[in-house]
Amino acid sequence: MKPIYLYNTMTRSVEEFHPIKEGEVSMYTCGPTVYNYAHIGNLRTFMFEDILKKAFKRDGYKVTHVMNITDVGHLVGDGDDGEDKMSVEAKKEKKTVWDIAKFYTEAFLKDEEKLNIEKADFIPRATDHIKEIIALIETLEKKGYTYTANGNVYYSIDKFPNYGCLARLDKQSLNAGERVEVDKAKKNPHDFVLWFTNSKFENQAMKWDSPFGVGYPGWHIECSAMSMKYLGDHFDIHCGGIDAIPVHHTNEIAQSEAATGKKWVNYWMHGEFLLSEKGKMSKSSGEFLTLTTLENHGIHPLSYRYFVLGCHYRKQLQFSYDALKGAESALKKLKSNIKRIKESAEGKAPNMDEIQSYNDDFDKALYNDLNTPICLAILHNIIKDDKVTDASKLEFIKNADKVLSLSLLEDEKTEEVEIPEDIKALADERLKAKANKDYALSDSLRDKILSLGYRMIDKKDGYAIEKV
Ligand SMILES: [Zn+2]
């Protein structure tokens, strides 16, 4: 095994990775809150975690990966304010929260598949782990870390001296009190709810009996409970988006380490934001692009993966359709070169000596805190190298693509699809609606076409149609 170096948010430095158990990696990644589609900024984080996992596998590690599904308790605000995200969406869509959870969980897993993200080994749902969550809260209660106020069970951050170590929060300013006090029952404004019984959400559909009263868990406790159930109370890596550092991950550490009395996670890793034209992409900021949005623009999901891999995961990435289209044409060109290599290499054996230095360079970049832009550059370089035979190139590409997962060896679908007349008529109607600026009609026609199994792609002068 070669050494792997990773940036640990806890120490703010790149460190050599040492596993708890020889040859094995245990990793937990915070999963989606399934009240809506994941936006492409979220998906960027899941792709970074996918690369991390595949880097370990390339190096010969056995990886155990757990990703949770948050289907209860995540409020609109991270600090226990606002309504439950699931309930809000259920009301809006006139469905039950259970239906919403099921629908968006499936949608998320489908997005992962389209992006060639490998499924986690365990994908536990919070609502299936209420027993473990209650047990953990009881442990915290016994050890004196909780208090009950206004019917809710709170975690008292003043009882945990290390609170805020991950985010390097200043204790002084934490205690000084916030200007906006959202919950008067809290002793410290940064205390957080472990279990809601009395709350403003009277119509909460998901409720369970507990020693603290009928109610439901806060958001943070599920990750502590489920990670420890599947990975034990001390594991290697915990990942998430950079926005999880100040509240979510900070609270996870406080809960877990208070309960066990020891260190919980060795390495903390966080992916940076994707910036939309209006700033950070989020569900509340208005700029909300999903993978389906990109597909409706005629962009293949793997073009988005290629675009994301062109930037280091710890750098902010500016999204624009122009940049994405640039990535798409670069990937197409790369794949057509690979197709030629594949044809010419047929039946010939690779010479491993020819690609040794390329493989070493690829490892060096990948194991240096997942430097995917350099990995892509190495891939482009070997393709251009006249001294390497096509059979050897192919061997390199095969292995590189196990990590990059761009389906580099799969041929593009080129077969022409016959478009039925009624679909063409609907598409013409939509084009007219768009010209008349009747966007509601235009959107409903696009959805209708999609429900019939075709996708309409807007072009500068007209449209194209493809089979879904
Ligand atoms: Zn989490």
Boltz pocket constraint, residues with backbone or C-beta under 6 A from the ligand:
constraints:
  - pocket:
      binder: B
      contacts: [[A, 29], [A, 30], [A, 31], [A, 220], [A, 223], [A, 248], [A, 252]]
      max_distance: 6.0
